Amino acid sequence: MNKELDALLASGLVQVPEDFSERVMRKINRLPIPAPKQIWRDKLQWLVLTGTAALGIVELFSFVFGIWTATAAY
């Protein structure tokens, strides 16, 4: 199998054109500049996620405390 692979590689099936890198760089330079990342939006999303998680934890503990209060009363 190695001999077959070496023969395939030596046959030169794929040849890169001489101006390949220049054409690629021209196309890259023509691409539009990406929009700047909105950092405030990311921070706001993390703030909302953290607040929601905190509210959920408070609700969970109040539920558990209510069940404990109801079962501990004589």
MOPAC internal coordinates of N, CA, C and O (Angstrom, degrees):
PM7 1SCF
backbone

  N    0.0000 0     0.00 0     0.00 0    0    0    0
  C    1.4440 1     0.00 0     0.00 0    1    0    0
  C    1.5246 1   110.38 1     0.00 0    2    1    0
  O    1.2310 1   119.58 1   142.51 1    3    2    1
  N    1.3118 1   118.40 1   -37.49 1    3    2    1
  C    1.4649 1   120.32 1   179.73 1    5    3    2
  C    1.5220 1   111.44 1   -63.95 1    6    5    3
  O    1.2310 1   120.47 1   144.36 1    7    6    5
  N    1.3445 1   116.71 1   -35.64 1    7    6    5
  C    1.4620 1   119.71 1   178.69 1    9    7    6
  C    1.5253 1   110.57 1   -66.36 1   10    9    7
  O    1.2310 1   120.63 1   140.79 1   11   10    9
  N    1.3305 1   116.40 1   -39.21 1   11   10    9
  C    1.4599 1   120.25 1   178.51 1   13   11   10
  C    1.5273 1   110.67 1   -65.69 1   14   13   11
  O    1.2310 1   120.98 1   138.82 1   15   14   13
  N    1.3113 1   115.74 1   -41.18 1   15   14   13
  C    1.4593 1   120.10 1   179.46 1   17   15   14
  C    1.5234 1   111.08 1   -66.72 1   18   17   15
  O    1.2310 1   120.33 1   137.77 1   19   18   17
  N    1.3087 1   116.97 1   -42.23 1   19   18   17
  C    1.4627 1   120.67 1   177.46 1   21   19   18
  C    1.5313 1   111.02 1   -63.34 1   22   21   19
  O    1.2310 1   120.42 1   140.10 1   23   22   21
  N    1.3208 1   116.80 1   -39.90 1   23   22   21
  C    1.4661 1   120.05 1   178.63 1   25   23   22
  C    1.5197 1   110.82 1   -65.91 1   26   25   23
  O    1.2310 1   120.36 1   141.22 1   27   26   25
  N    1.3190 1   116.92 1   -38.78 1   27   26   25
  C    1.4604 1   120.92 1   177.99 1   29   27   26
  C    1.5228 1   110.97 1   -65.18 1   30   29   27
  O    1.2310 1   120.35 1   136.79 1   31   30   29
  N    1.3085 1   116.94 1   -43.21 1   31   30   29
  C    1.4578 1   120.45 1   179.21 1   33   31   30
  C    1.5257 1   111.72 1   -67.44 1   34   33   31
  O    1.2310 1   120.43 1   145.59 1   35   34   33
  N    1.3124 1   116.78 1   -34.41 1   35   34   33
  C    1.4620 1   120.47 1  -178.59 1   37   35   34
  C    1.5319 1   112.33 1   -77.65 1   38   37   35
  O    1.2310 1   120.34 1   160.86 1   39   38   37
  N    1.3407 1   116.95 1   -19.14 1   39   38   37
  C    1.4573 1   119.00 1  -176.80 1   41   39   38
  C    1.5225 1   112.83 1   -71.24 1   42   41   39
  O    1.2310 1   119.51 1   161.38 1   43   42   41
  N    1.3157 1   118.54 1   -18.62 1   43   42   41
  C    1.4545 1   121.35 1   177.09 1   45   43   42
  C    1.5090 1   113.21 1    71.34 1   46   45   43
  O    1.2310 1   120.10 1  -135.68 1   47   46   45
  N    1.3240 1   117.41 1    44.32 1   47   46   45
  C    1.4555 1   120.74 1   179.52 1   49   47   46
  C    1.5282 1   111.69 1   -63.95 1   50   49   47
  O    1.2310 1   120.73 1   142.76 1   51   50   49
  N    1.3023 1   116.21 1   -37.24 1   51   50   49
  C    1.4615 1   120.78 1  -178.50 1   53   51   50
  C    1.5130 1   108.19 1  -112.66 1   54   53   51
  O    1.2310 1   121.13 1   -57.39 1   55   54   53
  N    1.3210 1   115.44 1   122.61 1   55   54   53
  C    1.4568 1   119.96 1   176.74 1   57   55   54
  C    1.5208 1   108.21 1  -125.02 1   58   57   55
  O    1.2310 1   121.22 1   -48.14 1   59   58   57
  N    1.2947 1   115.27 1   131.86 1   59   58   57
  C    1.4559 1   121.27 1  -179.21 1   61   59   58
  C    1.5183 1   108.71 1   -83.25 1   62   61   59
  O    1.2310 1   119.99 1   -49.55 1   63   62   61
  N    1.3402 1   117.62 1   130.45 1   63   62   61
  C    1.4631 1   119.70 1   178.15 1   65   63   62
  C    1.5334 1   111.11 1   -63.83 1   66   65   63
  O    1.2310 1   121.26 1   -23.30 1   67   66   65
  N    1.3052 1   115.20 1   156.70 1   67   66   65
  C    1.4621 1   120.17 1  -177.11 1   69   67   66
  C    1.5279 1   112.14 1   -64.73 1   70   69   67
  O    1.2310 1   120.29 1   143.20 1   71   70   69
  N    1.3219 1   117.05 1   -36.80 1   71   70   69
  C    1.4605 1   119.85 1  -176.32 1   73   71   70
  C    1.5333 1   112.90 1   -96.39 1   74   73   71
  O    1.2310 1   120.15 1  -156.68 1   75   74   73
  N    1.3068 1   117.32 1    23.32 1   75   74   73
  C    1.4625 1   121.49 1  -176.64 1   77   75   74
  C    1.5249 1   111.75 1   -61.08 1   78   77   75
  O    1.2310 1   119.88 1   130.04 1   79   78   77
  N    1.3124 1   117.83 1   -49.96 1   79   78   77
  C    1.4655 1   120.06 1  -176.75 1   81   79   78
  C    1.5266 1   111.40 1   -65.07 1   82   81   79
  O    1.2310 1   119.70 1   143.19 1   83   82   81
  N    1.3251 1   118.17 1   -36.81 1   83   82   81
  C    1.4649 1   120.24 1   178.74 1   85   83   82
  C    1.5273 1   110.99 1   -65.65 1   86   85   83
  O    1.2310 1   120.30 1   138.51 1   87   86   85
  N    1.3374 1   117.04 1   -41.49 1   87   86   85
  C    1.4645 1   119.86 1   179.69 1   89   87   86
  C    1.5262 1   111.28 1   -65.67 1   90   89   87
  O    1.2310 1   120.82 1   139.20 1   91   90   89
  N    1.3287 1   116.04 1   -40.80 1   91   90   89
  C    1.4629 1   119.58 1   179.38 1   93   91   90
  C    1.5242 1   110.25 1   -64.47 1   94   93   91
  O    1.2310 1   120.02 1   135.83 1   95   94   93
  N    1.3213 1   117.56 1   -44.17 1   95   94   93
  C    1.4634 1   120.70 1  -179.40 1   97   95   94
  C    1.5255 1   111.00 1   -66.03 1   98   97   95
  O    1.2310 1   118.82 1   144.84 1   99   98   97
  N    1.3288 1   119.85 1   -35.16 1   99   98   97
  C    1.4599 1   121.64 1   176.74 1  101   99   98
  C    1.5191 1   110.45 1   -64.01 1  102  101   99
  O    1.2310 1   120.61 1   137.62 1  103  102  101
  N    1.3362 1   116.44 1   -42.38 1  103  102  101
  C    1.4610 1   119.39 1   179.33 1  105  103  102
  C    1.5261 1   111.59 1   -67.52 1  106  105  103
  O    1.2310 1   120.57 1   143.42 1  107  106  105
  N    1.3153 1   116.51 1   -36.58 1  107  106  105
  C    1.4662 1   119.98 1   177.76 1  109  107  106
  C    1.5190 1   110.27 1   -65.65 1  110  109  107
  O    1.2310 1   120.42 1   138.77 1  111  110  109
  N    1.3237 1   116.80 1   -41.23 1  111  110  109
  C    1.4627 1   120.03 1  -179.54 1  113  111  110
  C    1.5254 1   111.90 1   -67.84 1  114  113  111
  O    1.2310 1   119.18 1   155.50 1  115  114  113
  N    1.3250 1   119.18 1   -24.50 1  115  114  113
  C    1.4631 1   122.29 1   178.60 1  117  115  114
  C    1.5154 1   113.25 1   -80.71 1  118  117  115
  O    1.2310 1   120.03 1   165.15 1  119  118  117
  N    1.3253 1   117.55 1   -14.85 1  119  118  117
  C    1.4644 1   120.16 1  -178.81 1  121  119  118
  C    1.5199 1   110.28 1   -65.15 1  122  121  119
  O    1.2310 1   120.55 1   -33.83 1  123  122  121
  N    1.3433 1   116.55 1   146.17 1  123  122  121
  C    1.4675 1   118.69 1   178.46 1  125  123  122
  C    1.5269 1   111.01 1   -69.28 1  126  125  123
  O    1.2310 1   121.15 1   -28.53 1  127  126  125
  N    1.3068 1   115.41 1   151.47 1  127  126  125
  C    1.4657 1   120.90 1   178.63 1  129  127  126
  C    1.5331 1   107.52 1   -73.84 1  130  129  127
  O    1.2310 1   119.69 1   -48.81 1  131  130  129
  N    1.3249 1   118.20 1   131.19 1  131  130  129
  C    1.4661 1   119.49 1  -179.17 1  133  131  130
  C    1.5280 1   110.83 1   -66.46 1  134  133  131
  O    1.2310 1   121.61 1   -29.72 1  135  134  133
  N    1.3171 1   114.53 1   150.28 1  135  134  133
  C    1.4592 1   120.19 1   179.15 1  137  135  134
  C    1.5275 1   109.69 1   -65.94 1  138  137  135
  O    1.2310 1   120.42 1   -34.66 1  139  138  137
  N    1.3335 1   116.80 1   145.34 1  139  138  137
  C    1.4653 1   118.84 1   179.38 1  141  139  138
  C    1.5264 1   110.32 1   -65.28 1  142  141  139
  O    1.2310 1   121.39 1   -34.80 1  143  142  141
  N    1.3106 1   114.95 1   145.20 1  143  142  141
  C    1.4559 1   120.58 1  -178.49 1  145  143  142
  C    1.5204 1   109.22 1   -72.30 1  146  145  143
  O    1.2310 1   121.14 1   -42.86 1  147  146  145
  N    1.3078 1   115.42 1   137.14 1  147  146  145
  C    1.4548 1   120.33 1  -179.04 1  149  147  146
  C    1.5212 1   109.34 1   -89.13 1  150  149  147
  O    1.2310 1   121.18 1   -82.08 1  151  150  149
  N    1.3178 1   115.35 1    97.92 1  151  150  149
  C    1.4631 1   121.24 1  -175.60 1  153  151  150
  C    1.5274 1   110.70 1   -68.42 1  154  153  151
  O    1.2310 1   120.44 1   142.22 1  155  154  153
  N    1.3369 1   116.76 1   -37.78 1  155  154  153
  C    1.4610 1   118.96 1  -178.31 1  157  155  154
  C    1.5176 1   111.99 1   -62.91 1  158  157  155
  O    1.2310 1   120.68 1   147.61 1  159  158  157
  N    1.3184 1   116.30 1   -32.39 1  159  158  157
  C    1.4595 1   119.46 1   179.50 1  161  159  158
  C    1.5291 1   110.83 1   -68.62 1  162  161  159
  O    1.2310 1   120.38 1   139.73 1  163  162  161
  N    1.3252 1   116.88 1   -40.27 1  163  162  161
  C    1.4643 1   120.24 1   177.55 1  165  163  162
  C    1.5233 1   110.95 1   -63.34 1  166  165  163
  O    1.2310 1   120.89 1   136.77 1  167  166  165
  N    1.3336 1   115.90 1   -43.23 1  167  166  165
  C    1.4706 1   119.59 1   179.48 1  169  167  166
  C    1.5201 1   111.07 1   -64.41 1  170  169  167
  O    1.2310 1   120.46 1   140.56 1  171  170  169
  N    1.3225 1   116.72 1   -39.44 1  171  170  169
  C    1.4550 1   120.27 1   178.81 1  173  171  170
  C    1.5306 1   111.02 1   -65.11 1  174  173  171
  O    1.2310 1   120.24 1   140.18 1  175  174  173
  N    1.3252 1   117.15 1   -39.82 1  175  174  173
  C    1.4616 1   119.98 1   178.31 1  177  175  174
  C    1.5294 1   111.08 1   -63.39 1  178  177  175
  O    1.2310 1   120.16 1   137.76 1  179  178  177
  N    1.3343 1   117.30 1   -42.24 1  179  178  177
  C    1.4697 1   120.08 1   178.21 1  181  179  178
  C    1.5239 1   111.08 1   -66.40 1  182  181  179
  O    1.2310 1   120.35 1   142.75 1  183  182  181
  N    1.3423 1   116.94 1   -37.25 1  183  182  181
  C    1.4600 1   120.35 1   178.24 1  185  183  182
  C    1.5233 1   110.74 1   -64.16 1  186  185  183
  O    1.2310 1   120.20 1   136.33 1  187  186  185
  N    1.3379 1   117.21 1   -43.67 1  187  186  185
  C    1.4633 1   121.00 1   178.38 1  189  187  186
  C    1.5187 1   110.67 1   -64.84 1  190  189  187
  O    1.2310 1   120.17 1   137.96 1  191  190  189
  N    1.3151 1   117.27 1   -42.04 1  191  190  189
  C    1.4654 1   120.59 1   178.95 1  193  191  190
  C    1.5227 1   111.16 1   -62.64 1  194  193  191
  O    1.2310 1   120.25 1   136.59 1  195  194  193
  N    1.3252 1   117.12 1   -43.41 1  195  194  193
  C    1.4681 1   121.27 1   179.94 1  197  195  194
  C    1.5269 1   110.54 1   -65.72 1  198  197  195
  O    1.2310 1   120.37 1   137.01 1  199  198  197
  N    1.3284 1   116.90 1   -42.99 1  199  198  197
  C    1.4608 1   120.02 1   178.83 1  201  199  198
  C    1.5170 1   112.20 1   -63.62 1  202  201  199
  O    1.2310 1   120.52 1   139.10 1  203  202  201
  N    1.3122 1   116.60 1   -40.90 1  203  202  201
  C    1.4605 1   120.53 1   178.94 1  205  203  202
  C    1.5246 1   111.11 1   -65.68 1  206  205  203
  O    1.2310 1   120.31 1   139.48 1  207  206  205
  N    1.3280 1   117.01 1   -40.52 1  207  206  205
  C    1.4648 1   120.55 1   178.46 1  209  207  206
  C    1.5288 1   110.04 1   -64.91 1  210  209  207
  O    1.2310 1   120.12 1   138.64 1  211  210  209
  N    1.3352 1   117.37 1   -41.36 1  211  210  209
  C    1.4642 1   120.56 1   179.13 1  213  211  210
  C    1.5256 1   110.66 1   -64.15 1  214  213  211
  O    1.2310 1   120.52 1   137.52 1  215  214  213
  N    1.3276 1   116.62 1   -42.48 1  215  214  213
  C    1.4629 1   120.01 1   178.64 1  217  215  214
  C    1.5276 1   110.68 1   -63.96 1  218  217  215
  O    1.2310 1   120.20 1   140.24 1  219  218  217
  N    1.3158 1   117.23 1   -39.76 1  219  218  217
  C    1.4592 1   120.42 1   178.04 1  221  219  218
  C    1.5225 1   112.08 1   -64.23 1  222  221  219
  O    1.2310 1   120.58 1   140.90 1  223  222  221
  N    1.3254 1   116.50 1   -39.10 1  223  222  221
  C    1.4741 1   119.95 1   179.15 1  225  223  222
  C    1.5257 1   110.15 1   -66.89 1  226  225  223
  O    1.2310 1   120.18 1   139.09 1  227  226  225
  N    1.3310 1   117.27 1   -40.91 1  227  226  225
  C    1.4655 1   120.82 1   177.95 1  229  227  226
  C    1.5258 1   110.17 1   -62.12 1  230  229  227
  O    1.2310 1   120.31 1   136.08 1  231  230  229
  N    1.3257 1   117.01 1   -43.92 1  231  230  229
  C    1.4632 1   120.60 1   178.90 1  233  231  230
  C    1.5343 1   111.44 1   -63.30 1  234  233  231
  O    1.2310 1   120.65 1   139.73 1  235  234  233
  N    1.3168 1   116.36 1   -40.27 1  235  234  233
  C    1.4625 1   119.91 1   179.11 1  237  235  234
  C    1.5203 1   110.98 1   -63.64 1  238  237  235
  O    1.2310 1   120.09 1   134.13 1  239  238  237
  N    1.3309 1   117.44 1   -45.87 1  239  238  237
  C    1.4629 1   120.09 1   179.95 1  241  239  238
  C    1.5280 1   111.76 1   -67.16 1  242  241  239
  O    1.2310 1   119.75 1   144.81 1  243  242  241
  N    1.3319 1   118.08 1   -35.19 1  243  242  241
  C    1.4698 1   118.91 1   177.55 1  245  243  242
  C    1.5319 1   110.20 1   -68.18 1  246  245  243
  O    1.2310 1   120.02 1   144.68 1  247  246  245
  N    1.3194 1   117.57 1   -35.32 1  247  246  245
  C    1.4584 1   120.58 1   177.08 1  249  247  246
  C    1.5314 1   110.62 1   -65.21 1  250  249  247
  O    1.2310 1   120.91 1   133.72 1  251  250  249
  N    1.3261 1   115.86 1   -46.28 1  251  250  249
  C    1.4672 1   120.14 1   179.42 1  253  251  250
  C    1.5278 1   109.95 1   -64.04 1  254  253  251
  O    1.2310 1   119.93 1   139.41 1  255  254  253
  N    1.3398 1   117.73 1   -40.59 1  255  254  253
  C    1.4624 1   120.81 1   178.78 1  257  255  254
  C    1.5302 1   110.40 1   -64.37 1  258  257  255
  O    1.2310 1   120.26 1   141.01 1  259  258  257
  N    1.3356 1   117.11 1   -38.99 1  259  258  257
  C    1.4779 1   119.71 1   177.98 1  261  259  258
  C    1.5094 1   111.67 1   -64.71 1  262  261  259
  O    1.2310 1   120.00 1   138.73 1  263  262  261
  N    1.3126 1   117.61 1   -41.27 1  263  262  261
  C    1.4735 1   119.47 1   177.42 1  265  263  262
  C    1.5218 1   110.39 1   -65.85 1  266  265  263
  O    1.2310 1   120.11 1   138.80 1  267  266  265
  N    1.3165 1   117.40 1   -41.20 1  267  266  265
  C    1.4670 1   120.31 1   178.49 1  269  267  266
  C    1.5071 1   111.00 1   -63.51 1  270  269  267
  O    1.2310 1   119.67 1   139.45 1  271  270  269
  N    1.3317 1   118.24 1   -40.55 1  271  270  269
  C    1.4559 1   122.40 1   179.17 1  273  271  270
  C    1.5336 1   110.24 1   -64.41 1  274  273  271
  O    1.2310 1   120.29 1   136.91 1  275  274  273
  N    1.3279 1   117.06 1   -43.09 1  275  274  273
  C    1.4550 1   120.41 1  -178.24 1  277  275  274
  C    1.5304 1   112.01 1   -68.42 1  278  277  275
  O    1.2310 1   119.72 1   145.38 1  279  278  277
  N    1.3081 1   118.15 1   -34.62 1  279  278  277
  C    1.4667 1   119.45 1  -178.70 1  281  279  278
  C    1.5171 1   112.14 1   -85.33 1  282  281  279
  O    1.2310 1   119.62 1   159.14 1  283  282  281
  N    1.3151 1   118.32 1   -20.86 1  283  282  281
  C    1.4676 1   120.84 1  -178.50 1  285  283  282
  C    1.5242 1   111.91 1   -87.04 1  286  285  283
  O    1.2310 1   119.70 1   165.48 1  287  286  285
  N    1.3143 1   118.17 1   -14.52 1  287  286  285
  C    1.4644 1   120.46 1  -178.57 1  289  287  286
  C    1.5185 1   109.42 1   -75.26 1  290  289  287
  O    1.2310 1   120.64 1   -40.71 1  291  290  289
  N    1.3360 1   116.39 1   139.29 1  291  290  289
  C    1.4658 1   120.85 1   179.98 1  293  291  290
  C    1.4742 1   111.06 1   -98.52 1  294  293  291
  O    1.2310 1   120.10 1   180.00 1  295  294  293

